[in-house]
Amino acid sequence: MRLLDKHCVLSLAQITYLNSNSVLKDNHSKIDVPEKSRGLSTKHCKRTAETNDDQTEAIKSYCSKSQVVSFIWAACRNIVPPDLLGIPSNWRILRRNISKFIQLRRFEKFSLRQCMHKLKTSGFPFLSDKQSLCCLEAEVLNNVQGENLDMRMEFYRLNDATSNLKHMLLEKWILWFFSRLVVPLVQANFYVTESEHGKQDIFYYRKSIWEKLKDRTIGCLKDQNYHFLDASDVKRIISNRLFGFSKLRLCPKENGARMLANLKAPSRMLVQESSSIGMLGKAQPRCQSVKYKHFKSVNCVLRDTYAVLKGIQLKEPERLGSSVFDYNDIYKKLCPFIVGLKNELGSLPDVFIVAADVSKAFDTINQDKLLNVMKDVIHEDEYLLQRSSQVVCTKKSLWVHENLILRDPDISAGFIKSYSACFGSLQTVLVNQGSIRYMKKRELFFNLNEHVKRNVLQLDKTFYLQGIGIPQGSILSSLLCSLYYGHLERNVIFPFLDKNCELATEDLSRRHNCQDAPVPGNSSENRVSSSCYMLLRLIDDFCFISTSKRLAAAFYTRLQGGFPDYNCYMNEDKYCLNFDARHASGLPSNRVYVGEDGISFIRWSGLLLKSCTLEVQADYTRYLNKHLRSTLTVSWQGKPGHRLKTKLCDFMRPKCHPIFFDSNINSGSVVRLNIYQSFLLCAMKFHCYVSEMMYICKLHPISHLKIIGRSLRYMYLLIKKKMRSANTGSYFHPVLQLAAEEVEWLGLNAFIKVLKRKQSRHKELLCMLNSKLLAHKINGTVSSQLSYAVDSSHSSVMWKIKY
């Protein structure tokens, strides 16, 4: 403890926090669920996990990695004899290797090769003592002067064997040192965790700070409708169902802590514990018998329920209202809307945007209301489920993916097609096993009721019942949330918009409603037609676009009032408008981004929507607050060059979607700007990845050049593939107006601009890239669209990223 206090010093605020009293004492009593639960309403919680200033301070009170390394090294020097740590030069190497271990990010591995990096047997006295094995060399050589060659060769073989033995002994010692000393020291003194704001970085909290933080969070959770359960209550709840309970853990975020439940893991409950002692007068050990009842994981049991709800989603998409789940869904709705406006009005009119976010969406859902909504959704007496398998074969592996789908002529083909697209139809074999199962309506509601109303959570050894909201991390969470807010939209928001759409006649010559009957041959969600508004919602994040300022202002006012029947209220800090409304201006919001070129964007769900033209760009502002290396997972094992080649292609993939390259949405200049910005981020990650690899291996610049050239070609092929496979579901098609040479030219410019800022490490590579750019055929005839793309003012956000 003395060493810990010396090297991981507590601040005055941390000391005050440790000495303060807990928010709530553990004063539990046995209860019946749910009638006798003693949970308090949320409004009675005066110090919640998000608003408690002391707790917010504690979240920031993690130890720096240099402090942790300093403590570990000091403890090792106090425990391990100096000879075992080697000579002083070895100390520096060993401490640096410990530092590399402590600095690992999530999912990274630390091999014995990294533990041993640059350590030499000659640096350890117990392996290089000249009075022992190594001193034999000179004496033996003197004795075999003039002797035959065989004796000399035998000596060299003996010497090699001795060197190999010493190296093996060193490996054993270093492996023991890290696994039996360094790791236990970390485990005994620190709680190691990721955080929501730290990307892939991990954080080290002193155990005393973490325990206090956890106690205070639990105290607030009790006030927020999480009710204490004793063992008998838990047994009574889970005895009649297949799944048990979920384990909770605490995950820090910027202004508090979030409780994360693991619904993928099975659970077990103690059902019997007995002990027996040997015969009187005889010293025999105590024998203890412990029996557990094992339960399947929550997600495993709910797979059938998920298959039914997913089938209903595909068959009756209107039940989800304006829900979208990914870029594909956004693209299918946004593109027809823009095309419809342009076709009807000749050009895109002024648009008015309102973005809003539901406050604590999953944690505030009214459970009884949700179950009533589900009664309207699940209306058939039974559903037929079909099980099939996908055998997926790639160059590296072969695996089998189990599919469970709702058997219905309207959805089965599309469901299987979507699964095939995930893995590539040329690499997939679909196997219909003929396995079917009927799922009764009664069974569906039993599973939903148990999952929603009787969700048991375990934190350490204490059990809680969730009194409001739905579990996060469940396979049903997103669907249930979307169906819940879809019901809100269909019964409250859409009627409100239909009624207020009459006001839009003052702004437009006619009224267009996006909920009109579909065009024959096209689904209602994908048709191309003009409308005065469009509403999108990604789970709990709303985006409303209208050609009428009055309608947009009315929608904003309605959101401010909330929806008490659904316990749904917006987060006041996350509103965003691109116009001035009564009580609100469009610009003062952290969801509005204005670049150095003066163009304003609305930030929504990873996208930047241009306020005046609805052109779409990727939102890179989320990279601004942390170093870019915190987003990486570096692999030092295997073939580093091959890993780097794969990683560089992986960096391209997330932002390679038709929504960024379709000329129906974006102008040619913005299409090229999106490609250029994607290359900029890739080049920055390339630099960070190569820098991390350098202490183990260094690739030749020619290898780097080949890897970069391959990634440029891959980008163009990927764009073409994504555009060809885009399924819009309507009679318009994606438009790609782009040449392979333009993509290569943009990529070369991006890598050169990024690496110039780190030219001390990439001098030779920069020379080769510049030569390649000068020889490029576009270099002499640069179009205005390409010039716009590489203009730094349009990518000002990229140059604020730390790399």
C-alpha positions, 0 to 999 in steps of 0.5 A: 500500500505504501508503494501504491500511495507513492506512485499512484498519488491520490488527489485532494478531490479523490481523498475527499471522495473516499472519506465521504459517506455512501449515498445509501446504506445496504439496508435490505429486507426480504421482499415479494416481487413486485408487490413488496419491492421497496424501490423509490421513484426516479424523482426521489433520487437526488444524486444519480449516476449522471448528475453527481458531481463527486461521482463524475470527478471519481470517473476521471480519477483513474491512474495514468499508465505511467503511474501504473508502470512506475508502481509495478516496477517498484513492487517488482524491484522490492520482491525480486532479487536484483540478479534475477532482474539483470544488469541496469541496462536490462532494467530499462528494457524490462521496464519498457516491456512492462510499459508496453504490456500496460498500454495494451488496448482492448482485444490486443494480445501480448506474446512471449516474444514481446515480453522478451523483446531485446532482452539478452541472456548476457544481461542476466548474471545467473545465466552469464556467470563466467565461472560457470558454463560459459567459461568452458569455451577458452579452456576447452579450445586450449585443450583441443589445439592440434586435436582432430576436427571432430572434437572441435565440432562436438564442442561447438554443438555443446556450446550451441546446446548450452546457449539454447538452454540458457535462452529457454531458461530465460524464456521460462523466467520472463514468462513466470515474471509476467504471468505470476508477478506483473499480472497479479500485481495489476489484478490485486491493486487496480480495476481495469476497464474500458469506457464509453468515451475511450474507444479501445483504450483501457483505464486503471482505477485504484480498487478503493476508488472503484469500490466507492464509485460502484457503491454510489452507483448502486445506491442511485440505481436503487432509487431508479426503480432497481429493486433488491432481491434476495436468493429466495426471490430470485429462485422463485422468479427463474424456477419456471423459465429456461433462462436465468439472470444476467450479470451487470458490470459498471462502465465509465462514461464522461459524466457518470457510469452506465450499467452493462448487462451480459445477456449472452452468458449462461447462469447458474443458481446455488440450490443446495449446499451441505457439509459433512465432518469425519468421525468423532475423534478423528481429524478428517477434512470437512467435505462440502457438497455444492449443487447448482442449477444451470440456466441458458443465456437470455439471448439463447432462449429469446432466439425464437422470439426474435425470429418471429418479431424480425419476420413481422418487421419484414412483413409489416414494416409500417409497425415500426413507423419511421425506424431505420437500423443502419445506413442501408435503411437511411439510404432507402428512405432519404434518396427517394425523398430527395429524388422526389423533391427534385423531380416535382419541383425542378430543383431542391427547395429550402429544407428545414431540419429538426434533430432530437434524441430521446432521453434515456430511451431504453431506461424509461420505456413503460413496461406495461405500455410496451406489452400492450403494444406487443399485443397489437403486433403479435396477433396470430395464434401461432407462427411457423419457424424454419431452421436452416444453415449456411456453410461459409467458406473463405480462403482462411476458414470454414464455418457454419451459421445457423439461421432461424426465420419466420416461414412466410412466402412474403419474407423468406426469400428476402431474408435468405437473400440478405443473409447471403449478401452478408457473406458473399453468395459465391462463398456460401452454401444454404442448407435447408435441414427441413427443421420446423417448429410452431411457436404459440402466441402464449409462449411468445408473450410468456417470454416477453413478459419474463424478459421485460417485467421480470428481468433479474440482474446480478452485480457482484453477489447482489440481485436486482429486479429492473422496475422500469425500462428494458434490458440493454444488450438483449437481441430484442432490445432494438426491435422492442424499442423501435416497435414501441416508438413506432406505435408512438409515431403511428398514434400520436406523431403522424396524426399530428403531422397530418393535421399540421400539414395544412399549414404547409399550404402557405409555403407550398403550392400543394400538400404532399403527404409522405404517408400517401398510398404507395405507387403500384409495384412499389412499397410505401417506404421506398417509392419515389414521390414528393412530400412535404416532410420525412421523418427518420428515427435510428432507435431513439434518434429523430431526424425530421426534414420538411420543406415547410418551416411552419411544419418543422417548427410545429414538430419541434414544439410538439417534441418539447412537450414530450409524450407522457403516455409513453414516458418519452421525453427528449434530451434538452441538450441534444436538440438541433435545428437549421432554422430559427424557431420561437424560443430556439435558434438553429445554430447554438447546438453541439449537433451543428458543425460548421467547417472553415469553409462556412458550410453548416451541417447537422450531425445525426447518427454518424452522418453530416447532413448539409443544411441547405442541400441535404448532401451527405458526408461522414461525421468525423467529429467523433474522433476529435477528443481522443488520439486516433491510436485509441481506435486501433487494435494492433496485432504483432503476431504472425505476418505483420505485412499481411496484417497491415494490408488487411487492416488498411482495407478494413479502414476503408470499409465502414465509410464505403456506402452508396449514401456517400457516392450516389449522385442522386444525393451528392454532387460530383464534388461532394462524392470526391470529397467523401472519398478523399476524407475516407483516404485521409482517415485511412492514412492517419490510421496507417501512420498510427498502426505503423508507429505501433509496429515499429518497436517489434518490426519495420517494413521496407518503404517499398512494402508500404508503397505496395500496400498503399497502392493495393488499398487505393485499387481496393477502394474503387472496386469496393465502391463499384461493388457497393453501388451495384448491390444497393437495393433501393426497392424502387424504380430509380437506381444508384448513379456512380459518376467516378473513374478509377484514376480519380480514386487513385489520384485522391488517395495519393494526395491524401496519403502525401498530405497526412504523411508530410506532417510526420515526414521524419518517419516516412521520408523515403515513402514520401519520395516514392508517393510524390514520384507516383503522383507526378507520373499520374496522368490526371496530374496535369488536368485536374478537374474543378471537382477534384480541386474542390475535394482536396481543398483543405478548408472543406476537410478542416475537421480532419486536421483537428484529429490527433494522430 
